[in-house]
Structure formats: C-alpha cells, structure tokens
Amino acid sequence: MGGGYVVGWLPVVKEDKQHSGKSAWANFKATVWHKSFGRILSLLAERLRAGQWLECLDAVQCWFFPLILILSSDFEEQ
C-alpha cells in the first residue's frame, strides 16, 4: 500500500579548479541552488495548496498532493 519516488531536480554545479574553495564560488553555487529551488516551488505552489488529480500507472485516478522534504546541512559540519 502506498509508494513514492525520489526525484532530483536541482542542478549540480561542477567544481572549477580556478575558483574552488573561494567564498565567491561557494556563494555562486548557493545562489544557483536557491534560485533553482525557488523556481521549482513557484511552479508547484498551487498544487501544494489544492492538490491535483493524476492518473497513476495502474490507470487509477488519484488526488495528489506534492510533498517536499528537505535535509539541510553545512557539509563542513558533517
């Protein structure tokens, strides 16, 4: 009963050896991630509030509410 999928929508910014380890590079990567996540949330905002009918793979109509779970950490603290 039940089920789910893990989907990775956010970009991975490749390391640039010339800028790696600098605070400006870390800020750039964080900006890319935050702007991408903001766009994803803006596209899902209405569906998060009201839900949406979807046809599942078994041809059953389901009322779907997206759920976004976030694990946030500073990798230096890990």
PyMOL Python script that loads the backbone (N, CA, C, O; Angstrom):
from pymol import cmd

cmd.read_pdbstr("""\
ATOM      1  N   MET A   1       0.851  -1.180   0.000  1.00  0.00           N
ATOM      2  CA  MET A   1       0.000   0.000   0.000  1.00  0.00           C
ATOM      3  C   MET A   1       0.891   1.237   0.000  1.00  0.00           C
ATOM      4  O   MET A   1       1.854   1.318   0.763  1.00  0.00           O
ATOM      5  N   GLY A   2       0.571   2.176  -0.841  1.00  0.00           N
ATOM      6  CA  GLY A   2       1.348   3.408  -0.892  1.00  0.00           C
ATOM      7  C   GLY A   2       2.592   3.249  -1.737  1.00  0.00           C
ATOM      8  O   GLY A   2       2.839   2.185  -2.304  1.00  0.00           O
ATOM      9  N   GLY A   3       3.348   4.274  -1.817  1.00  0.00           N
ATOM     10  CA  GLY A   3       4.581   4.243  -2.598  1.00  0.00           C
ATOM     11  C   GLY A   3       5.110   5.644  -2.787  1.00  0.00           C
ATOM     12  O   GLY A   3       4.513   6.607  -2.305  1.00  0.00           O
ATOM     13  N   GLY A   4       6.198   5.766  -3.469  1.00  0.00           N
ATOM     14  CA  GLY A   4       6.755   7.093  -3.693  1.00  0.00           C
ATOM     15  C   GLY A   4       7.944   7.042  -4.616  1.00  0.00           C
ATOM     16  O   GLY A   4       8.428   5.970  -4.977  1.00  0.00           O
ATOM     17  N   TYR A   5       8.404   8.204  -4.991  1.00  0.00           N
ATOM     18  CA  TYR A   5       9.549   8.350  -5.877  1.00  0.00           C
ATOM     19  C   TYR A   5      10.481   9.412  -5.309  1.00  0.00           C
ATOM     20  O   TYR A   5      10.033  10.372  -4.682  1.00  0.00           O
ATOM     21  N   VAL A   6      11.749   9.238  -5.526  1.00  0.00           N
ATOM     22  CA  VAL A   6      12.734  10.264  -5.182  1.00  0.00           C
ATOM     23  C   VAL A   6      13.157  10.911  -6.486  1.00  0.00           C
ATOM     24  O   VAL A   6      13.607  10.232  -7.409  1.00  0.00           O
ATOM     25  N   VAL A   7      13.012  12.220  -6.560  1.00  0.00           N
ATOM     26  CA  VAL A   7      13.324  12.946  -7.787  1.00  0.00           C
ATOM     27  C   VAL A   7      14.359  14.008  -7.468  1.00  0.00           C
ATOM     28  O   VAL A   7      14.202  14.758  -6.504  1.00  0.00           O
ATOM     29  N   GLY A   8      15.414  14.081  -8.264  1.00  0.00           N
ATOM     30  CA  GLY A   8      16.426  15.115  -8.088  1.00  0.00           C
ATOM     31  C   GLY A   8      16.271  16.169  -9.166  1.00  0.00           C
ATOM     32  O   GLY A   8      16.596  15.917 -10.327  1.00  0.00           O
ATOM     33  N   TRP A   9      15.782  17.340  -8.806  1.00  0.00           N
ATOM     34  CA  TRP A   9      15.525  18.401  -9.775  1.00  0.00           C
ATOM     35  C   TRP A   9      16.590  19.486  -9.763  1.00  0.00           C
ATOM     36  O   TRP A   9      16.668  20.277 -10.703  1.00  0.00           O
ATOM     37  N   LEU A  10      17.392  19.541  -8.746  1.00  0.00           N
ATOM     38  CA  LEU A  10      18.297  20.670  -8.591  1.00  0.00           C
ATOM     39  C   LEU A  10      19.616  20.439  -9.310  1.00  0.00           C
ATOM     40  O   LEU A  10      20.109  19.313  -9.368  1.00  0.00           O
ATOM     41  N   PRO A  11      20.185  21.506  -9.858  1.00  0.00           N
ATOM     42  CA  PRO A  11      21.436  21.357 -10.605  1.00  0.00           C
ATOM     43  C   PRO A  11      22.625  21.091  -9.688  1.00  0.00           C
ATOM     44  O   PRO A  11      22.655  21.510  -8.531  1.00  0.00           O
ATOM     45  N   VAL A  12      23.591  20.389 -10.239  1.00  0.00           N
ATOM     46  CA  VAL A  12      24.866  20.191  -9.556  1.00  0.00           C
ATOM     47  C   VAL A  12      25.883  21.056 -10.294  1.00  0.00           C
ATOM     48  O   VAL A  12      26.161  20.830 -11.472  1.00  0.00           O
ATOM     49  N   VAL A  13      26.429  22.034  -9.604  1.00  0.00           N
ATOM     50  CA  VAL A  13      27.399  22.945 -10.214  1.00  0.00           C
ATOM     51  C   VAL A  13      28.770  22.283 -10.140  1.00  0.00           C
ATOM     52  O   VAL A  13      29.279  22.013  -9.052  1.00  0.00           O
ATOM     53  N   LYS A  14      29.359  22.026 -11.293  1.00  0.00           N
ATOM     54  CA  LYS A  14      30.664  21.373 -11.329  1.00  0.00           C
ATOM     55  C   LYS A  14      31.732  22.303 -10.764  1.00  0.00           C
ATOM     56  O   LYS A  14      31.701  23.518 -10.961  1.00  0.00           O
ATOM     57  N   GLU A  15      32.671  21.693 -10.062  1.00  0.00           N
ATOM     58  CA  GLU A  15      33.760  22.466  -9.463  1.00  0.00           C
ATOM     59  C   GLU A  15      34.671  23.043 -10.540  1.00  0.00           C
ATOM     60  O   GLU A  15      35.005  22.371 -11.516  1.00  0.00           O
ATOM     61  N   ASP A  16      35.060  24.273 -10.351  1.00  0.00           N
ATOM     62  CA  ASP A  16      36.019  24.946 -11.220  1.00  0.00           C
ATOM     63  C   ASP A  16      37.299  25.088 -10.400  1.00  0.00           C
ATOM     64  O   ASP A  16      37.329  25.831  -9.419  1.00  0.00           O
ATOM     65  N   LYS A  17      38.347  24.386 -10.793  1.00  0.00           N
ATOM     66  CA  LYS A  17      39.589  24.362 -10.008  1.00  0.00           C
ATOM     67  C   LYS A  17      40.148  25.757  -9.758  1.00  0.00           C
ATOM     68  O   LYS A  17      40.772  26.005  -8.726  1.00  0.00           O
ATOM     69  N   GLN A  18      39.927  26.653 -10.687  1.00  0.00           N
ATOM     70  CA  GLN A  18      40.435  28.024 -10.545  1.00  0.00           C
ATOM     71  C   GLN A  18      39.748  28.757  -9.398  1.00  0.00           C
ATOM     72  O   GLN A  18      40.370  29.583  -8.731  1.00  0.00           O
ATOM     73  N   HIS A  19      38.467  28.463  -9.163  1.00  0.00           N
ATOM     74  CA  HIS A  19      37.700  29.192  -8.150  1.00  0.00           C
ATOM     75  C   HIS A  19      37.334  28.355  -6.929  1.00  0.00           C
ATOM     76  O   HIS A  19      36.821  28.888  -5.945  1.00  0.00           O
ATOM     77  N   SER A  20      37.588  27.071  -6.983  1.00  0.00           N
ATOM     78  CA  SER A  20      37.200  26.164  -5.912  1.00  0.00           C
ATOM     79  C   SER A  20      37.815  26.582  -4.572  1.00  0.00           C
ATOM     80  O   SER A  20      38.985  26.956  -4.497  1.00  0.00           O
ATOM     81  N   GLY A  21      37.002  26.508  -3.528  1.00  0.00           N
ATOM     82  CA  GLY A  21      37.479  26.844  -2.195  1.00  0.00           C
ATOM     83  C   GLY A  21      37.360  28.311  -1.826  1.00  0.00           C
ATOM     84  O   GLY A  21      37.610  28.681  -0.679  1.00  0.00           O
ATOM     85  N   LYS A  22      36.984  29.150  -2.778  1.00  0.00           N
ATOM     86  CA  LYS A  22      36.843  30.581  -2.505  1.00  0.00           C
ATOM     87  C   LYS A  22      35.402  30.874  -2.101  1.00  0.00           C
ATOM     88  O   LYS A  22      34.470  30.208  -2.553  1.00  0.00           O
ATOM     89  N   SER A  23      35.233  31.879  -1.244  1.00  0.00           N
ATOM     90  CA  SER A  23      33.888  32.198  -0.763  1.00  0.00           C
ATOM     91  C   SER A  23      32.976  32.673  -1.899  1.00  0.00           C
ATOM     92  O   SER A  23      31.775  32.408  -1.867  1.00  0.00           O
ATOM     93  N   ALA A  24      33.520  33.360  -2.890  1.00  0.00           N
ATOM     94  CA  ALA A  24      32.694  33.816  -4.018  1.00  0.00           C
ATOM     95  C   ALA A  24      32.137  32.615  -4.789  1.00  0.00           C
ATOM     96  O   ALA A  24      31.001  32.650  -5.262  1.00  0.00           O
ATOM     97  N   TRP A  25      32.936  31.559  -4.913  1.00  0.00           N
ATOM     98  CA  TRP A  25      32.478  30.350  -5.615  1.00  0.00           C
ATOM     99  C   TRP A  25      31.367  29.662  -4.814  1.00  0.00           C
ATOM    100  O   TRP A  25      30.366  29.225  -5.382  1.00  0.00           O
ATOM    101  N   ALA A  26      31.547  29.572  -3.514  1.00  0.00           N
ATOM    102  CA  ALA A  26      30.515  28.976  -2.654  1.00  0.00           C
ATOM    103  C   ALA A  26      29.226  29.792  -2.732  1.00  0.00           C
ATOM    104  O   ALA A  26      28.136  29.222  -2.784  1.00  0.00           O
ATOM    105  N   ASN A  27      29.341  31.112  -2.740  1.00  0.00           N
ATOM    106  CA  ASN A  27      28.160  31.975  -2.862  1.00  0.00           C
ATOM    107  C   ASN A  27      27.478  31.785  -4.212  1.00  0.00           C
ATOM    108  O   ASN A  27      26.250  31.774  -4.292  1.00  0.00           O
ATOM    109  N   PHE A  28      28.272  31.634  -5.273  1.00  0.00           N
ATOM    110  CA  PHE A  28      27.712  31.398  -6.603  1.00  0.00           C
ATOM    111  C   PHE A  28      26.913  30.098  -6.633  1.00  0.00           C
ATOM    112  O   PHE A  28      25.786  30.071  -7.128  1.00  0.00           O
ATOM    113  N   LYS A  29      27.498  29.017  -6.101  1.00  0.00           N
ATOM    114  CA  LYS A  29      26.803  27.732  -6.090  1.00  0.00           C
ATOM    115  C   LYS A  29      25.521  27.812  -5.260  1.00  0.00           C
ATOM    116  O   LYS A  29      24.496  27.256  -5.654  1.00  0.00           O
ATOM    117  N   ALA A  30      25.568  28.495  -4.123  1.00  0.00           N
ATOM    118  CA  ALA A  30      24.384  28.645  -3.285  1.00  0.00           C
ATOM    119  C   ALA A  30      23.302  29.443  -4.003  1.00  0.00           C
ATOM    120  O   ALA A  30      22.119  29.124  -3.883  1.00  0.00           O
ATOM    121  N   THR A  31      23.691  30.471  -4.742  1.00  0.00           N
ATOM    122  CA  THR A  31      22.727  31.281  -5.491  1.00  0.00           C
ATOM    123  C   THR A  31      22.057  30.454  -6.586  1.00  0.00           C
ATOM    124  O   THR A  31      20.843  30.536  -6.772  1.00  0.00           O
ATOM    125  N   VAL A  32      22.844  29.656  -7.310  1.00  0.00           N
ATOM    126  CA  VAL A  32      22.278  28.783  -8.345  1.00  0.00           C
ATOM    127  C   VAL A  32      21.259  27.835  -7.726  1.00  0.00           C
ATOM    128  O   VAL A  32      20.163  27.669  -8.261  1.00  0.00           O
ATOM    129  N   TRP A  33      21.608  27.215  -6.607  1.00  0.00           N
ATOM    130  CA  TRP A  33      20.728  26.263  -5.945  1.00  0.00           C
ATOM    131  C   TRP A  33      19.450  26.942  -5.454  1.00  0.00           C
ATOM    132  O   TRP A  33      18.352  26.435  -5.686  1.00  0.00           O
ATOM    133  N   HIS A  34      19.583  28.087  -4.775  1.00  0.00           N
ATOM    134  CA  HIS A  34      18.412  28.766  -4.214  1.00  0.00           C
ATOM    135  C   HIS A  34      17.479  29.295  -5.301  1.00  0.00           C
ATOM    136  O   HIS A  34      16.261  29.181  -5.166  1.00  0.00           O
ATOM    137  N   LYS A  35      18.016  29.862  -6.363  1.00  0.00           N
ATOM    138  CA  LYS A  35      17.156  30.353  -7.448  1.00  0.00           C
ATOM    139  C   LYS A  35      16.457  29.195  -8.154  1.00  0.00           C
ATOM    140  O   LYS A  35      15.293  29.321  -8.533  1.00  0.00           O
ATOM    141  N   SER A  36      17.147  28.069  -8.336  1.00  0.00           N
ATOM    142  CA  SER A  36      16.532  26.892  -8.954  1.00  0.00           C
ATOM    143  C   SER A  36      15.411  26.356  -8.076  1.00  0.00           C
ATOM    144  O   SER A  36      14.326  26.044  -8.566  1.00  0.00           O
ATOM    145  N   PHE A  37      15.674  26.249  -6.781  1.00  0.00           N
ATOM    146  CA  PHE A  37      14.660  25.739  -5.860  1.00  0.00           C
ATOM    147  C   PHE A  37      13.464  26.690  -5.787  1.00  0.00           C
ATOM    148  O   PHE A  37      12.321  26.238  -5.719  1.00  0.00           O
ATOM    149  N   GLY A  38      13.715  27.991  -5.802  1.00  0.00           N
ATOM    150  CA  GLY A  38      12.628  28.972  -5.808  1.00  0.00           C
ATOM    151  C   GLY A  38      11.739  28.822  -7.028  1.00  0.00           C
ATOM    152  O   GLY A  38      10.518  28.938  -6.931  1.00  0.00           O
ATOM    153  N   ARG A  39      12.345  28.565  -8.171  1.00  0.00           N
ATOM    154  CA  ARG A  39      11.553  28.367  -9.398  1.00  0.00           C
ATOM    155  C   ARG A  39      10.709  27.099  -9.302  1.00  0.00           C
ATOM    156  O   ARG A  39       9.540  27.103  -9.688  1.00  0.00           O
ATOM    157  N   ILE A  40      11.283  26.033  -8.799  1.00  0.00           N
ATOM    158  CA  ILE A  40      10.528  24.790  -8.633  1.00  0.00           C
ATOM    159  C   ILE A  40       9.343  25.021  -7.699  1.00  0.00           C
ATOM    160  O   ILE A  40       8.225  24.601  -8.000  1.00  0.00           O
ATOM    161  N   LEU A  41       9.580  25.683  -6.575  1.00  0.00           N
ATOM    162  CA  LEU A  41       8.483  25.938  -5.629  1.00  0.00           C
ATOM    163  C   LEU A  41       7.405  26.823  -6.238  1.00  0.00           C
ATOM    164  O   LEU A  41       6.218  26.601  -6.000  1.00  0.00           O
ATOM    165  N   SER A  42       7.802  27.823  -7.021  1.00  0.00           N
ATOM    166  CA  SER A  42       6.793  28.701  -7.622  1.00  0.00           C
ATOM    167  C   SER A  42       5.915  27.933  -8.607  1.00  0.00           C
ATOM    168  O   SER A  42       4.727  28.227  -8.737  1.00  0.00           O
ATOM    169  N   LEU A  43       6.491  26.949  -9.302  1.00  0.00           N
ATOM    170  CA  LEU A  43       5.703  26.151 -10.241  1.00  0.00           C
ATOM    171  C   LEU A  43       4.787  25.153  -9.522  1.00  0.00           C
ATOM    172  O   LEU A  43       3.741  24.777 -10.051  1.00  0.00           O
ATOM    173  N   LEU A  44       5.179  24.727  -8.320  1.00  0.00           N
ATOM    174  CA  LEU A  44       4.382  23.757  -7.572  1.00  0.00           C
ATOM    175  C   LEU A  44       3.426  24.395  -6.568  1.00  0.00           C
ATOM    176  O   LEU A  44       2.607  23.693  -5.976  1.00  0.00           O
ATOM    177  N   ALA A  45       3.510  25.695  -6.367  1.00  0.00           N
ATOM    178  CA  ALA A  45       2.788  26.367  -5.277  1.00  0.00           C
ATOM    179  C   ALA A  45       1.291  26.067  -5.274  1.00  0.00           C
ATOM    180  O   ALA A  45       0.742  25.725  -4.227  1.00  0.00           O
ATOM    181  N   GLU A  46       0.630  26.184  -6.400  1.00  0.00           N
ATOM    182  CA  GLU A  46      -0.818  25.947  -6.441  1.00  0.00           C
ATOM    183  C   GLU A  46      -1.145  24.487  -6.155  1.00  0.00           C
ATOM    184  O   GLU A  46      -2.116  24.201  -5.455  1.00  0.00           O
ATOM    185  N   ARG A  47      -0.367  23.577  -6.675  1.00  0.00           N
ATOM    186  CA  ARG A  47      -0.611  22.152  -6.454  1.00  0.00           C
ATOM    187  C   ARG A  47      -0.359  21.758  -4.995  1.00  0.00           C
ATOM    188  O   ARG A  47      -0.996  20.840  -4.477  1.00  0.00           O
ATOM    189  N   LEU A  48       0.566  22.453  -4.340  1.00  0.00           N
ATOM    190  CA  LEU A  48       0.830  22.180  -2.932  1.00  0.00           C
ATOM    191  C   LEU A  48      -0.365  22.565  -2.068  1.00  0.00           C
ATOM    192  O   LEU A  48      -0.632  21.915  -1.057  1.00  0.00           O
ATOM    193  N   ARG A  49      -1.089  23.617  -2.456  1.00  0.00           N
ATOM    194  CA  ARG A  49      -2.240  24.084  -1.685  1.00  0.00           C
ATOM    195  C   ARG A  49      -3.495  23.259  -1.959  1.00  0.00           C
ATOM    196  O   ARG A  49      -4.183  22.848  -1.024  1.00  0.00           O
ATOM    197  N   ALA A  50      -3.796  23.015  -3.232  1.00  0.00           N
ATOM    198  CA  ALA A  50      -5.077  22.429  -3.596  1.00  0.00           C
ATOM    199  C   ALA A  50      -4.989  20.979  -4.049  1.00  0.00           C
ATOM    200  O   ALA A  50      -6.013  20.298  -4.097  1.00  0.00           O
ATOM    201  N   GLY A  51      -3.815  20.489  -4.379  1.00  0.00           N
ATOM    202  CA  GLY A  51      -3.689  19.137  -4.912  1.00  0.00           C
ATOM    203  C   GLY A  51      -4.035  19.101  -6.397  1.00  0.00           C
ATOM    204  O   GLY A  51      -4.394  20.120  -6.988  1.00  0.00           O
ATOM    205  N   GLN A  52      -3.924  17.920  -6.987  1.00  0.00           N
ATOM    206  CA  GLN A  52      -4.199  17.768  -8.409  1.00  0.00           C
ATOM    207  C   GLN A  52      -4.538  16.310  -8.690  1.00  0.00           C
ATOM    208  O   GLN A  52      -3.924  15.403  -8.129  1.00  0.00           O
ATOM    209  N   TRP A  53      -5.528  16.087  -9.568  1.00  0.00           N
ATOM    210  CA  TRP A  53      -5.855  14.734  -9.992  1.00  0.00           C
ATOM    211  C   TRP A  53      -4.806  14.254 -10.984  1.00  0.00           C
ATOM    212  O   TRP A  53      -4.442  14.973 -11.915  1.00  0.00           O
ATOM    213  N   LEU A  54      -4.325  13.040 -10.776  1.00  0.00           N
ATOM    214  CA  LEU A  54      -3.382  12.412 -11.693  1.00  0.00           C
ATOM    215  C   LEU A  54      -3.807  10.974 -11.931  1.00  0.00           C
ATOM    216  O   LEU A  54      -4.389  10.330 -11.058  1.00  0.00           O
ATOM    217  N   GLU A  55      -3.507  10.482 -13.127  1.00  0.00           N
ATOM    218  CA  GLU A  55      -3.756   9.072 -13.395  1.00  0.00           C
ATOM    219  C   GLU A  55      -2.479   8.303 -13.108  1.00  0.00           C
ATOM    220  O   GLU A  55      -1.440   8.554 -13.720  1.00  0.00           O
ATOM    221  N   CYS A  56      -2.561   7.366 -12.173  1.00  0.00           N
ATOM    222  CA  CYS A  56      -1.399   6.566 -11.791  1.00  0.00           C
ATOM    223  C   CYS A  56      -1.084   5.541 -12.881  1.00  0.00           C
ATOM    224  O   CYS A  56      -1.844   5.389 -13.838  1.00  0.00           O
ATOM    225  N   LEU A  57       0.026   4.851 -12.731  1.00  0.00           N
ATOM    226  CA  LEU A  57       0.440   3.868 -13.724  1.00  0.00           C
ATOM    227  C   LEU A  57      -0.533   2.694 -13.843  1.00  0.00           C
ATOM    228  O   LEU A  57      -0.555   2.018 -14.872  1.00  0.00           O
ATOM    229  N   ASP A  58      -1.335   2.442 -12.807  1.00  0.00           N
ATOM    230  CA  ASP A  58      -2.333   1.373 -12.869  1.00  0.00           C
ATOM    231  C   ASP A  58      -3.696   1.889 -13.354  1.00  0.00           C
ATOM    232  O   ASP A  58      -4.712   1.220 -13.166  1.00  0.00           O
ATOM    233  N   ALA A  59      -3.719   3.073 -13.976  1.00  0.00           N
ATOM    234  CA  ALA A  59      -4.912   3.708 -14.560  1.00  0.00           C
ATOM    235  C   ALA A  59      -5.944   4.125 -13.521  1.00  0.00           C
ATOM    236  O   ALA A  59      -7.102   4.344 -13.874  1.00  0.00           O
ATOM    237  N   VAL A  60      -5.564   4.240 -12.258  1.00  0.00           N
ATOM    238  CA  VAL A  60      -6.449   4.701 -11.197  1.00  0.00           C
ATOM    239  C   VAL A  60      -6.225   6.192 -11.013  1.00  0.00           C
ATOM    240  O   VAL A  60      -5.084   6.647 -10.927  1.00  0.00           O
ATOM    241  N   GLN A  61      -7.321   6.962 -10.951  1.00  0.00           N
ATOM    242  CA  GLN A  61      -7.231   8.399 -10.702  1.00  0.00           C
ATOM    243  C   GLN A  61      -6.959   8.635  -9.213  1.00  0.00           C
ATOM    244  O   GLN A  61      -7.655   8.094  -8.354  1.00  0.00           O
ATOM    245  N   CYS A  62      -5.941   9.447  -8.919  1.00  0.00           N
ATOM    246  CA  CYS A  62      -5.570   9.738  -7.529  1.00  0.00           C
ATOM    247  C   CYS A  62      -5.488  11.250  -7.336  1.00  0.00           C
ATOM    248  O   CYS A  62      -5.061  11.981  -8.230  1.00  0.00           O
ATOM    249  N   TRP A  63      -5.904  11.707  -6.156  1.00  0.00           N
ATOM    250  CA  TRP A  63      -5.765  13.114  -5.781  1.00  0.00           C
ATOM    251  C   TRP A  63      -4.387  13.255  -5.162  1.00  0.00           C
ATOM    252  O   TRP A  63      -4.126  12.705  -4.092  1.00  0.00           O
ATOM    253  N   PHE A  64      -3.513  13.980  -5.819  1.00  0.00           N
ATOM    254  CA  PHE A  64      -2.097  14.031  -5.497  1.00  0.00           C
ATOM    255  C   PHE A  64      -1.744  15.357  -4.851  1.00  0.00           C
ATOM    256  O   PHE A  64      -2.093  16.417  -5.370  1.00  0.00           O
ATOM    257  N   PHE A  65      -1.052  15.301  -3.719  1.00  0.00           N
ATOM    258  CA  PHE A  65      -0.523  16.487  -3.058  1.00  0.00           C
ATOM    259  C   PHE A  65       0.996  16.350  -2.995  1.00  0.00           C
ATOM    260  O   PHE A  65       1.498  15.502  -2.258  1.00  0.00           O
ATOM    261  N   PRO A  66       1.740  17.160  -3.745  1.00  0.00           N
ATOM    262  CA  PRO A  66       3.200  17.076  -3.659  1.00  0.00           C
ATOM    263  C   PRO A  66       3.680  17.422  -2.257  1.00  0.00           C
ATOM    264  O   PRO A  66       3.110  18.287  -1.592  1.00  0.00           O
ATOM    265  N   LEU A  67       4.710  16.756  -1.822  1.00  0.00           N
ATOM    266  CA  LEU A  67       5.312  16.994  -0.523  1.00  0.00           C
ATOM    267  C   LEU A  67       6.815  17.149  -0.732  1.00  0.00           C
ATOM    268  O   LEU A  67       7.453  16.303  -1.360  1.00  0.00           O
ATOM    269  N   ILE A  68       7.361  18.206  -0.215  1.00  0.00           N
ATOM    270  CA  ILE A  68       8.792  18.459  -0.373  1.00  0.00           C
ATOM    271  C   ILE A  68       9.443  18.362   0.995  1.00  0.00           C
ATOM    272  O   ILE A  68       9.175  19.167   1.888  1.00  0.00           O
ATOM    273  N   LEU A  69      10.297  17.370   1.143  1.00  0.00           N
ATOM    274  CA  LEU A  69      11.049  17.181   2.375  1.00  0.00           C
ATOM    275  C   LEU A  69      12.484  17.627   2.116  1.00  0.00           C
ATOM    276  O   LEU A  69      13.060  17.315   1.074  1.00  0.00           O
ATOM    277  N   ILE A  70      13.045  18.343   3.050  1.00  0.00           N
ATOM    278  CA  ILE A  70      14.381  18.896   2.856  1.00  0.00           C
ATOM    279  C   ILE A  70      15.278  18.494   4.025  1.00  0.00           C
ATOM    280  O   ILE A  70      14.908  18.636   5.190  1.00  0.00           O
ATOM    281  N   LEU A  71      16.451  17.994   3.690  1.00  0.00           N
ATOM    282  CA  LEU A  71      17.507  17.804   4.674  1.00  0.00           C
ATOM    283  C   LEU A  71      18.559  18.854   4.365  1.00  0.00           C
ATOM    284  O   LEU A  71      19.180  18.834   3.302  1.00  0.00           O
ATOM    285  N   SER A  72      18.748  19.751   5.281  1.00  0.00           N
ATOM    286  CA  SER A  72      19.674  20.850   5.052  1.00  0.00           C
ATOM    287  C   SER A  72      20.825  20.759   6.045  1.00  0.00           C
ATOM    288  O   SER A  72      20.609  20.583   7.244  1.00  0.00           O
ATOM    289  N   SER A  73      22.047  20.880   5.537  1.00  0.00           N
ATOM    290  CA  SER A  73      23.200  20.858   6.429  1.00  0.00           C
ATOM    291  C   SER A  73      24.361  21.573   5.776  1.00  0.00           C
ATOM    292  O   SER A  73      24.384  21.773   4.562  1.00  0.00           O
ATOM    293  N   ASP A  74      25.295  21.942   6.570  1.00  0.00           N
ATOM    294  CA  ASP A  74      26.529  22.533   6.086  1.00  0.00           C
ATOM    295  C   ASP A  74      27.540  21.395   6.003  1.00  0.00           C
ATOM    296  O   ASP A  74      27.849  20.777   7.022  1.00  0.00           O
ATOM    297  N   PHE A  75      28.057  21.109   4.826  1.00  0.00           N
ATOM    298  CA  PHE A  75      28.918  19.951   4.650  1.00  0.00           C
ATOM    299  C   PHE A  75      30.166  20.024   5.503  1.00  0.00           C
ATOM    300  O   PHE A  75      30.725  18.985   5.854  1.00  0.00           O
ATOM    301  N   GLU A  76      30.619  21.209   5.846  1.00  0.00           N
ATOM    302  CA  GLU A  76      31.793  21.338   6.700  1.00  0.00           C
ATOM    303  C   GLU A  76      31.502  20.834   8.099  1.00  0.00           C
ATOM    304  O   GLU A  76      32.415  20.407   8.805  1.00  0.00           O
ATOM    305  N   GLU A  77      30.226  20.877   8.517  1.00  0.00           N
ATOM    306  CA  GLU A  77      29.850  20.418   9.850  1.00  0.00           C
ATOM    307  C   GLU A  77      29.678  18.902   9.891  1.00  0.00           C
ATOM    308  O   GLU A  77      29.655  18.318  10.974  1.00  0.00           O
ATOM    309  N   GLN A  78      29.559  18.264   8.746  1.00  0.00           N
ATOM    310  CA  GLN A  78      29.315  16.823   8.696  1.00  0.00           C
ATOM    311  C   GLN A  78      30.512  16.092   9.153  1.00  0.00           C
ATOM    312  O   GLN A  78      30.509  14.862   9.185  1.00  0.00           O
TER     313      GLN A  78
END
""", "prot")
cmd.dss("prot")
cmd.show_as("cartoon", "prot")
cmd.util.cbc("prot")
cmd.orient("prot")
